[in-house]
């Protein structure tokens, strides 16, 4: 279904023809970005856009730009010459040999959303006004540009940001294809100039010039004559020109070229060693930034240029980084084969130690069917191999690192106390053995893991103290604030939780979980407006977040915005038709609209999915009561009581018994409800007293009503005076 916020998609075989179409329009502020991944690899187009827009924007609105410096400098590192270096964490500062933690695969989506927030702010009429963003050669963009453009198409309203996607063919990447189909109007551009593709009549000099133009376009040109000339040129000449192009690009000293065109050309030159070294550099950067699809692509290319017998270290490097990236993306089927290949090609105990750790994490975290015992065998092997290391500091670090892996396995095997012992001893050993500035990243990881284990053990005060300690060590890592905020929320320390969520938001590109959790905290504090604002933003950046849809629908229902609540509930059910809690919420909305038959059907559907859902039993009971079907209401409330006996459900069943004039059964439930601390004693004394009077026991009724009146003002005085006037006679 097309959305109202329509952008444009130009499809034509030649860029020059597509350019005519969008240059016909008189755009006040227009930026054209070339997305062909041959140029700069991951984020080629997005980085191109930032390099154009940020220098001017920073000169005018520095505070706004600095608030998004993480996204900007991660995607366009050349802009470090324009704006200050972003906030660093122990993860980003760690030297390669101390890097033990990698970013989540979701970090790139977070960065996309952060950049879109920035672009929307710049498109404000008080700043740059409406922006027109043209993305060229999108048919050849990488996965991360595709992610950014897809998200931009969905979030950007065309009255603020007009997006024009220009490509020679239909996009192959699934998410981008879906976004183009949903948010753009496609236009096919026919060429009005017939290309002369013949080269047979050209001189050698003319053919060479065409070949050179093609290579110096980084093989992105769509000129058929250039491509034909290139293909007809002897390979030795092509190799020489590729190397010439690589040398010229290296002199430009722009880092992102090392992720795209430089290794691209060196791979087509004469030196496999130079190409391998270029890919090594690109892989190292990409995996550290969380660019996992790019890491896999370049690692595959690197593996083709190396062999185990003469270039073992490079072969191992490309293979291991590929395995790590597959694990990060959750695409784990090939990991055992890759690890086994490394293991089989060396007798080096250090490599075997590394591979043993990898197998352990595979079996305890990534295997389709977790095999924790097998994971424990592998990690114990890694620990044993670490004993062979002669250097005391290195031996201590490797043993502690692997024992941290064992702690994870123990936690998965439901042995949290043993896991706690392992990480505590590891933390103490590193502090005793290493210099204060050595392996600070892994020390912070150990301390954080200790805090998580305390949470699992419900030792919340110790967990809070530990999280605070790790924040002192690595004060710019947003996940630490997020985890402590979650803990404070569980402890009921909601103001402190919100402070931590605020800090996590400040330090990180936006991620849905922090907005969801902050909204929940605001809601618990009764601040509906702030809770709603967070749910709105959450569902802007993650529109299919079912928990967000459920909670916003519930909040909208509570403030009696039933149609808006219905839209959220129904959209969520389009995504997951048998989502029990959404069905229950929709049932409440149907009840509010007087659609009892639909409400009954919806509550029943919720219970068919989840027979232990208290809310569905109790709400269907209310519906049955309102429909006069008292026996069914009692049956549902009895099911609810079997799941969780509490004051509210006992009170409700007693009320239905009253409607049936089952006074003794009603009295029994009211009496049992008193046992719960949240019981409304004043109201229960009134209702139980009424039941006593209805069944003829005026003495007990009088006793209960006297207790009822002792609480203060009563809304039932008139009825009480009619049924028991003696209660109000002065004595």
N, C-alpha and C positions, 0 to 999 in steps of 0.2 A: 504494500500500500504506500503510495506517495505521501510524503509529509508536506506541510504547508511551507516549510522553510527550504525552498528548492534552490539548489546550486546548479552549476552547469558542468556538463561532461562533453568535451569535444573529441571526436574520434575521426582520425584521418591518417592516411599513410605517410604524409610528409609534414614535418614540423613547420616548414615555412607556410604551408597552407593553413594550418591551425593558428599560427601566429596572426595571420591576416584577420581572422575572425575576432580574436580578442583584442587586437590593437585597433579595430574599427571603433570600438567604444572609447569614450573619453572618461577614463577613470581618474579621479582626483588623486588617489593614493594607491598605486598598483605595484606589486612586487611579483616578479617572475622567477621561479626557482626550478632548476634542472634536477630531476630526481634520478637520473640514470646512475645506477649503483657502480658502474665502472669508474665513476669520477672519484668518489670519496667513501664508498662502501656504506656501512650503516649510517642512517640519517643524512644521506647526501642532500636530499631536497630540503629537509627541515633545517639542516645546518646552513645551507645556502640562504634560506629566508632569514635566519638569525643574523648572519654576517651582514646582510643588507640593512636590517631594521634596527638592530640594537645600538650601534654607535650613536646615531642621532637621538634615539629614544633615551639613552643613558645620559646624554648631555642635557636633556630637558627634564627628565623625571627619574633621577638617580635612585631615589628610595624605592620606587616601584620596581625598577630593574633589579636592584640588589635583593629584593624579596624573592626573586626567581633565579638567583644566580646559580643554584645547584643544577637546575634544568638546562640553563643556557650554556654553562661551561662544560657540562657532561656531553652535550650534543655538538657544540661548536667550540672546541678548546682554544682555537686561535683568538677568541675574544678575551682571553686572559690579559691580552695587551690593552684592552679597552676598559674592562671592569675588574675590580679586585678579585683575588682568588676567593672562591666560596668557602663556607665553613667546612673545616676538615674533621674527620673522625679517625679513630684508630684504624678502621677498615681502609679508608682512603689513603692514609699515611703509611701503612705497613709496607716495608720493603718486600720484594717478591718472596724471599725465603721465609718470611714471617707471616705471609698471607694465609690464614686458616679459615676465613669466613668470606663467603661470596654473597652478592646481593640477591634478593628475591627476583624471580622471573617477572613479577608484577611491577618492578621498579620502572621499567620503560613506559608502561601505561600510566603510572603516576606522573612521570615526567611529561608525557603528552598532555595530560589534563592540566598540569601546572602551566605549561606553555600556552594552552588555550585560554586559561584564566588571564594570563598576561596579555594575550592578543585582544581579548574582549575588553580588558581595561584600557588598552591603547586605542581601541576603536571608539571609545567614549568621545562624544562630540567636543568635550572640553580638552581633549588631547589631540589625537590624530584624525578623529572622525572615521567614517566608514572606510574599511580596508578592502581591497580586492587582491586576493592571493591566487596566483596562477601556478599550478604545479605541472611542469612539463615532463614528458617521457615517463609517465607514471607506469606504463607497461613494463618498464625495466627497473622499477624501484625495489629497494630491499624490504625485508619484513618490517623493520622499524619505521620507515617512512610510510609504509602501508598502514601500520597501526595508528600513526599520528594523523594521517589524512582521513582515515575512516572515522576516528574520534572527532576530528574537526568538523567533518561533514555533518555528523549527528548533533553536535553541541552548538555550532555557530549558526545564529539566525542570519539570514541573508541580508537583512536590513542593516546589520552591523558589520558583518564580514561576508563578502561574496567570494565563494570558492569556485575556481574554475579548474577542473581536472582535464588535462590534455594528454592524449595517448594515441599510439598508432594502432592499437588493437584492444580487445577486451582484456581487462585485468584478470590475472590468473589467481591471485591470492584471495582466498575465500572471504575473509572479513571485508576486504576492500571491495570485492565484487558486490557483496550484499549492500554495503553502504552506498555504492554508486547507483545500484538499482533502486534504493529506497529514497535517497535524498537529492538526486540530481535529475535534470532533464537532459537526456543524451541527444547530441546533434552530430550527424555524420557529415564530415567535410570532404567534398569531392575536389580533386586537384583540377585546376583549370590550365595547367601547363603540363605538356607531355615531356617526360624526361627522355633525354638521349642517352641510352644505356650502352651504346656501342663503344667499344674501345679498340676494335681491330684497326681502325684507321688512325689511331693516335700514335704519336712518336714515343720513343722510350722515355724522353724527358717529361712528356705530358702524363704518361702513365705513372711515372715516379712521383710527379707532383700530386696526382690524385691519391696515390698510396700514402704519401706523407700527410696530406690533409686528413685522410681517414684515421691514421694512427694518432695524429696530434689532436684529433677530436676525442681521443681516448676510446676510439672505436664505437662512438655513439652516433656518428653521422648516419642519416637515413638516405643519403645519396647513393643510389644503386650503382652509378658509374664509379664512384670511389670504392665501393665494396668489390666490384668486379676487378678493378685495377689492383686492389690489395691482394685478392685471391690469385691473380695471375703473376704477381711479383715473386721472384725467387725467394725462397725462405731465408737465405743468408742476408739479403737486403732488408727484408722485413725485420729480422732479428736485430740488425744494426739500428734501424729506425726506432724500434721499440726501446732499445737501450738508450738511444739519444733522448727520447721523450722522457724516460724515467729519470735520467740525469738532470734534465731541465726542471722537472717537477721537484726533485730533491732540493734544488737550489732555491725554490720558492719558500722553503722553511715553513710550510703549513702542515701541522700534524695530521689533520684528517686525510690528506693526500696519501699518507702511509697506510691508510685503511682501504684504499681503493685503487687509484690509478697506478701508484708506484709498484706495488706487488703485481698488479695486472700486467704491466709492461715487462717487468723483470721475468715473469713466468714465460713470456714469449721471446725472451732474449736467449743468449748463448750460455749463461751461467746458472745452472740449477742451484748452486750454492748461494748466489746472491738472491735468487728468488726465495729460497728456503729461509734465509735470514730475514728477508723482508716480511714474509708471512709469520715468522716467529715473533717479530716485533708487533705485528698487527694482532695476532692471537693473544699475546700477553696483555695488550691494552684492552681488547674487546672483552675478554673474560673478566677482567677486573672491573669493568664498567657494567657488567651484566648484559652485554650484547650477545646472548647465547646462540641465536640463529647464525649470526655472522661468525662466531667462533667455530661453530660446527662446519660451516662452509669453508672457511679458510684452513681449518685443521685437515679436512679432507684433501684440499689442494696441497697442503704441506706434506701429507702422507705419500702423495704420489711422487713427490720430489726427493724422498728420502728412502733409505733402506736400513733394515735392522743390523746388517753386518758391518757397515762402514759408518753409519750415522745414527747409532743407537739413541743417543741423547735427544736428538731432534725428533726421531721417530716416536720415542717414548713421550716427549713433550706434547706433540700434536695429538697422539692417541689419548693421553690422560686428560688433556683439556677438552677433547671431544666428549669423553665419558662424563666429565664433570658437568659439561653443558647439557648433555642429554638428561642427566639426573636433575639438574635445575629446572628443565622444561617438563619433567615428568614423562619423558619418552625413554623408557629404561630397558626395553627389550634387548638392545644390542650391547648393553654395558658389560655383561659377563664375557662376551666374546672379545671385546676390546681389552678388558683387564687380563683375560687369559692370554691374549696375544703378547702383551708386554711381559707377563710372568714367564712365558715359555722362551723368550728370547734373551734371557740373562740369568746369571747365577748370583748377581749382586744382591747381598742380603738387604741393603737399604731399599732397593727397588721392590724386593719381595715384601718388605715391611709395609711399604706404601700400598702395594697391591692388596695385601692382606687386609689393611684398613678399608680399602675401597670395597672389597667383597663383603666385609662385615656390614658396612653402611648400606650396601645394596640389599642384603638379606633382611636387615632390620627396618629399613625405611622405604625401599623402592620396589622390592619384589612384589609381584601381584598377590602372592600368598606369603605373608611374612614368615620367615623361618629364623626365629630368634636364637635357637640352640646352635644352628649353623653359623649365625652371625657371631655368637660368643666364641665358637671355635676359631674363627678367622681372626677376631680381635685379640684373642689370647696369643695367637701365633705372632701377631704384630708386636705385642708387648714383649714376648720372649726374644724376638729378633732385635729389639731395641737394646737389649742387654749387651749386644756385641759391639756397640758404639764405644770407642775408646775415650773420646772427649767427654769430660764429666758434664759440662753444661748441655751439650747436644744430647747426650744420653738421657739426662734428666728431662729435657723438654720432650723428646720423642716418647719416652715412657709415659709421661703425664698426658701428652696429647692422645696417645692410644688408650690410656685408662679413662680419659674423658669419653672416648667412643664406647668403652665397656660400660661406663655409667649409663649411657643412653640405652644400651641393650638391657641392662639390669632394670631400668625404669620401664622399658617395654615389657619385661617379664614380671612386672608388678613387684619389684624389689626396691622401693624408693630409699629405704634406709641404707642399703648397700651402695646405691648410686650416690647418695649424699656423702658417705664415707670416702668414696673414690675421688669426688671432685674437691672435697675439703682437704684431703691429704695432698692432692695434686697442687692445689693453690698454695698450700704451705711449703711444699717442696720447691716450687719455682721461686717463691720469695726468698728461700734460704740459699738457693743455688745460683740464681741469675742476678745480674746487675739490675738496678732499678729501671733502666730504660730498655731492657731486653724483653722481647716477646710480650710487650704490653697488650697487644691485641688478644693473644690467646689467654692471657691472665684475666682480661676483662670477660672473655667468653666463659671461662671457668666460673668466675664469680656470678655471672648472670645465670648460668646453668644451676648453680647452687640455689639461687633465689627461686628459680622455677621448681626445683625439687621441694623446697620449703612450701611453696604454694600447693603442690600435689599432696604434701603431708598435712595441709591445712594449718601449718605453723606460720600464720600470717604476719605476726609482729616481726619474727626473724626474717621472713621474706622481704618485708618492707625495709628493714635495716640493710639487708644485703643489696637490694635494688638501689637504695640511696648510695651505698658504697661504690657500686659499679658506675653510677652516674657521675660521681666525683672523678673517677678515672677516665671516663669517656663521655664527657658532658654534652657532646654534640650528636650523639647517636639517637635518633628519634624513637627507635623501637624500645629502648630502655625506659623512656618516659611513658610510652604506651603501655608497657607491661606493668609498670608501677601504678599507672592510672587505673588499669583494670583491677589490680589488687586493692587499691583504695576504694574502688567502687564496691567490690565484694565485702569490704570491711565497713561499708556505710559512710566512709569519709568522702562524701561526694564533692565538696568544694575543692579538696586536695586532688581528687581524681580529675576534675575539670581543669585545674591548673596544669596538671601533667599532660592532659590531652592538648591543651593550648600550646604547650611547649613542643610537643611532637609535631603539631601542625606547622609551627613556626620553622622547625628544622628540616622538614621533609616536603617534597612534592606531595600533593594530596593523595591520600589513600582512603578507601571507603570505610574501613573498620574503625578508624579513629573518629570519624564523624558520626557513625552509628552509635558508638559507645558514649560519645559526648552527648548526643541527643538523648540517649537513655538516661544519663545522669541528670540532664536538665529536666527531663520529664519527671523523674523521681523527686526533684526539688520543687515541682509544681510550676516551672517556667516553661509553659506550653509554647510561647512565641519562639524562644531560642531553640527548643527541641524541634519545632516544626521547620525552622530555618536550616538546621543541620540535616534533617531528613530530606528536605528539598534539594540541598546541595549534593548529598549522598546519591540521590536518585538521578541527579543531573550527570554525575560522573560515572554512575553504575546503575543504569535504568532497570536492569533485570535483577537487582538485589532483592531477593524474596523476603529476607528479614526486614529490610528497609520498607518495602511495600506493605508488609504486614503491620509494622509498627506505625507507619504514617496513616494507613487506613484505620487502625484502631484509634489513633489520636484524633483523626478527623471525625470518626464516629462519636467520640466522647464530647467533642465540641459541636456536635449536631450538624456537621457538614456532610450529610449523608450521600449526596451525589458524588462528591469528590472522593469520599471513602469508597464508594462502590467502584469507581474507575480504577483505583489502586488494587482493590481486591480482585476485580475481574481480570485486570491485566496480569496480575500475579498468577491467576488460575489458567490463563492462556499459556504461561510458561510451564507451570506444573499443575495440571488439572486436578490431581488428587491431594493437593497440599492441605492437610487437615486443619491447620490453624487458620489459613486463609478462608477455607470453607466455613469454619465456625464464625469468623468475622463477617463474612458475607451473609450468613444466616441472621446475625444480629441486625445487619442493615436491612434485610428483607423484613424482619419483624418490625423495625421502626417505620418502614414504609407501608405496613399493614398487609404485606404479602405473606400471609401465614402458611399457605400451601408450599410456596417456594422456600420459605424459611425452614419448614419441616423437612423438605427434601434435602436441603443443603446441610442441615445438622446431621441428618442420617448418613449422608455421604461422608461427612467428616468422621463419624463413628465407624463407618465401614472401613475407613483407612486406619484409624487409631482408636481401638477400643478402650484405651486408657486415658483418653482426653477428658479430663474433668469438666472443662468449660463447655464442651459439647453436650455432655450428659445434663449438666445443670441448666444450660440455656434451652435445651429441648424440653426439659421438665417445665420450665417457665412457660414455654409456648403451649405445651399440653394443658397446663393449668388455665391459661387464658382462653383456651378452646373448650374448657369444661371437661377435659378427659383426665379426671383426677387419678384413676388407677394407673394410667400410663405415666403420669407425672411422678407418682410415688415410685413406680418401677425404675424410672430413670434416676431419681434421687437415691434410691437404694443402691444402684450400681455405682453412683458417685461416692457414696459413703463407704462402699467396699474398697474403693481405690484410696480414698483419703478422708477420714472422718475429721470434720472441723465444725466450728460453731455455725458458720453460714449455711452449710448444706443441711445440718440437723434442724436449724431454724426453718429453712424452706420446707423440709418434709413435714415438720410439725404444722406449718401453716396450711399445707394441703390436707393433712388429717383434720384440721379444723373445718375446712370446707366440706369434708365428708361427715362432720360431726362425730369423728372418732376421737372423743375427748381424751381418753386414757392414753392412746397411742401418741397423741399430740403432746400431752403432759410429759410422757416419757422422753420424747425427743428434746423438748425444751429443757428438761432437767439435765439431760446429758450435755447439752450445749453449754451449761454453766461451767463445765470442767475446763473450758478453753479460755486462755487469757484474753483473747480478742472478742469474747462474747459481749454483746450489748445488753448488760444485765438489767438496766432500767426497762428496756422494751420487753425483754423476756419475762420479767416479773409481771408486767401488765398482761401479756398474752397467756402465760400459764395461769395467772389468777382468773382471767376470763374463762379459761377452760374449766377450772375448778367450779366456778359459779354456774356455768352452763350444765355441768353434770350434777349440780345440787350440793356441792360441798362449799357452802358460803364461808365457813370458818377458815379453810385453807386459802380460799379466794381472797378473803379480807386480809389475811397475813401477807400474801404476795402483793396485793395492791398497796398496803401500807409501806412495804419495802420499796415499791415502785415510786411512791410519792416522796420518799426520803431523798431521792436523787434531785428533787427540785421540781421546776415547772413541768407540767405534763400536757401533751396535746389531747389526752383522752379524758379529761375531767368531766365533760358533759355526759359522755357515755357511762362513765363510772357512777355519776350521780343518779342516772336513771336506773342502773342495775343494782346499785348498792348505796342507797341514800344514807343509810346509817353510818357509812364511813365518814361522812362529812358533818355529822351531828356533834356539836361540842359537848364534851363530857365534863 
